Amino acid sequence: DHIDKADPVISVTPYSVTYSGAAHNATGTAKGVLNENLAGLDLSGTTHTNAGDYLTDAWTFTDASGNYNNATGTVHDHIDKADPVISVTPYSVTYSGAAHTATGTAKGVLNENLAGLNLSGTTHTDAGDYPSDPWTFTDVTGNYNNPKGTVHDHIDKANATINVTLYNVVYDGNSHTATGTATGVKGESLSGLNLTGTTHSNPGDYTSDPWSFSDVTGNYNATTGTVHDQIRFGACSSAFGVGNAILPPINSDGTSVYPRKGGSTIPVKFRVCGATGTPIASANLVFAPTGATLTMLSAMRGTIDNVNESGITDVPDVAFRWDSSGQQWIFNMGTSNLTAGQTYQFRINLAYGPQSIPFMIGVK
């Protein structure tokens, strides 16, 4: 007699999953002719952890009862690559002269740190708006997809350090310009500082001389400002006498009293000098833009002392004129429009206002 071994009924189910960091096995059953479960089905050949396409994973059946034929076969298993968790942080900073790069992390399904995140496309040094800086991820394990993306980075322009030095000099006929420096965030010298608005040669009080800074690198903000420059009158040499003050016959201490009478004028005299101590004879250099005239500051009624000065009979001037013989400026001021019993305060308007010359006279 003879009884052949039967074939078992083998059912193996493949798997198609996404990488999770855990091992996966195909599942299956081995059944006998009475639908009984049979031991001996070996699925260890279908075990995988890493992502991949496993076309011919092997299984075997080895009968332990002696009643069934042994069997073998293959199954198609598959593990998809997972998506890494990418976090990229952009930067928004002010230009510092140093390179900046976005920061970021790449995490796996087990929260492990992954290599392969490339942020070099986000590196910048110069000021600018970078709305589409690229980053990439290249997996080195074979278990993760390779995503890419962009990030919005920004570097603001910095403020340059501007130092402008004013000048306060005595008129010497030369052109003068304020000096200055523009310095960057790393102590570097910057071009673009324009001081031409501070250039003058004539006497004057230049209270708001403009300067400007225009950056040529693209890394610094443009800016403007003003500086107070001055070109003043100097002391006159002893060869010419007193400068920057009212001259006789008007007393500089304000004690002069003149008679008021028709046709009488008061000689108003002064001189100013340059750096060499020589009187300046040019009206363009000496007087304010309003012209070579006087300004009456005040008229006050009060007790007037006796007349101690004599006027001269002359035609009143309409402006100061240069007296080359006396090396002085002179203005024949009429008395007919002055009121007896008044003390008057006048000012000679000069190009350099702080040295404009005040004087006082009384009329009786």
Summary of the structure (lengths in Angstrom):
residues: 364
radius of gyration: 50.5
end to end distance: 169.2
largest distance: 171.9
contacts: 1074
relative contact order: 0.10
helix: 4%
strand: 46%
